[in-house]
Amino acid sequence: IRKEIPVYLSGSGRDTTAEQEVDVYVKAVEYTGAKAVKFKIGGRMSRNKDTYPGRTETLIELARKRLGDKITLYADGNGSFNAAKGIAIGRRLEKQKYAMFEEPCPWEELSEQKKVADALTIPVAGGEQDASLWRFQWMIDNRMMDIVQLDLNYNGGFVRAARVARMARQAKMV
């Protein structure tokens, strides 16, 4: 039984500049001692549009520069990109040594997400919006992502989450 559970800081938005967003997390890491941070990139289900031009690219690089190598960085695309743009952004994340790229493509466009996952070395997470146990089994069997990352509310609670976790564990996924 675990006595500690690692967590990461998340929850800010896209209504800030890249510089403001990084400042929020630099201060939060100093205050909490957190060892990991997840940034929201892209424009949220925006078909490759950013909050403003260049925000994502600036944020990716500035976060690593300001937070350093001791903080684990994650990025959440919230379905912002098609496969080609997701791969391009993913390569930037790899260069800056991010540890995970969550939901680069719209959640229902599984073939696009698989293209991104197959093209990158950074683990791609998905499944947050899904609620079907059958669909989770299919996504796991077909390796549509590297990390199964469901949402407790969308998926139906802890029991269903445990079922999905068991499916992923049996397939030797994270």
N, C-alpha and C positions, 0 to 999 in steps of 0.2 A: 504494500500500500504506500502510495506516495505521501510524503509529508510536505512537499512543495510542488507547485504547479507553475511552470514557466508561462508568463504572459507577455504580450506586447502592447504598446500604446497604439491606439487607433481612434478614429472617430471624428477627426477634424473634417473639413470640407474642401470644396473647390471654389469657394467665394473669396479666397485670399490670393495674393501673389505667391509665387514660388518662394520668395525670400521670407514673406510673412509666415508661410506654412512651416518652413524649416525652423524659423525662430520659435514657433509654438512648441515644436518637439524638442528643440535644444533645451528650452526652459523646463519642459515636462520631464525630460530625462534627468536633468540636474535635480529637480524636486523629488522625483520618485525613485531614482536609482534604477529605472528600467533598463534592460539590456537589449531590447528590440523595439522597433517602430515600424508601423505600416502606413505608408502614404497613399492617398488617393490620387491617381493620375488620369489623364484623359478628361473627357467631358461627361462621363456617365451615360452610356448607351447613346453615344453621340455621332456614330458613323465617322470616326476619325477626326472629329473636331475637338479641339482643346478648349479649355476655359478661355484662354487667349493664346495667340500663336507663341509657341516656344515655352509655355509654362512647364509642360511635362519634362522636356529635355533639361531645362534649367533646374527644376526640382530634383531630378535624379542625380545630377552631378553635385549640386550644392549640398544636398543632404549628406552625401558621403564625405564631402570636404569638411562640413561643419561638425558632423557627428563622429567622424573618424572610423577606424577599422574595428574598434572594440564593440560597437553597437551593430547588431544584426538589423539589416534593412529589408523590408518587404514592400511590394507595390501592388495596389489593387486597381485594376483597370475598370472594374464595374461594367464590363461589356462595351468599352469605348471603341474598340478597334476591329477592323477586319483582319484576316490572317496576315496579309503582307505587312500592314502597319504594326500589328502585334509582334511580328517577328523582328521588325526594325527596332521597336521600343525594347523588346526583350534582349536584343544584342547590346543595347545601351546599359540595361540593367546588369547583364553579365559582366560587362566591362567594369562596372562600378561594384561588382561583387555583391549584388543583392541576393538574398537567399530564397526568394519566392516571388512569382508573378501570378497574382490571383485574377481569375476571370478576365483575361485579355479581350475576349470576344463575347458578343451577346450570348447569354446562357443557353438559349435554344439552338444556337448555331454550332452544334457539336463538331461538325466536320471542320469548321474554321478553327475552333479551339484545338482540335487534334493536330492540325497542321502546325500551329504554334508550338504545341508541346513536343512534337516530333522534331522540329527544327532547332530547338534550343537546348542548352545544357542546364539552364536554370529550371528548377522544378516549377511546373505550371499547376495551379490549384483550380478546382472548379466544383460545382455541385451546390453552391450556396442557395440557388433559387429553386432547386428541385425538391419534390416531395414524394415521388413515386419510388417505392422500394424496387420494383421491377426495373425502372429506368436506371437507378443506381447500379443494380447488378449488371445491366447491359453496358453502362459507361465503364465500369470496372473491368469487365471481361474484355472490352474493346480498347482499353487503355486510352480513354479520351482525355485523361489528365494524369499527372504524376502524383498529385495529392488530392484526396477526397476531402473537401472542406464544406460540410453541410452547415446549415443554419438550424438551430434547435427549434425555433418558432415555425419556420417554413416547413420543416420536415416532420414535425409532430411530436417533439419532446425527446426525453432521454432514452426511452425504450427503443424508439425507432432509430435514434442516432446510434445506439449500441448495435443494432442490427446492421446498419451500414458500416460501422467500424469493423464488425466481424467479417463482413464481405471483403472489405479492403485488406484486412489482416490475412485472410485466407488466400488472397491474390498477391500477398507480399507487397502491398502498397502502403503508403504512409496514411 
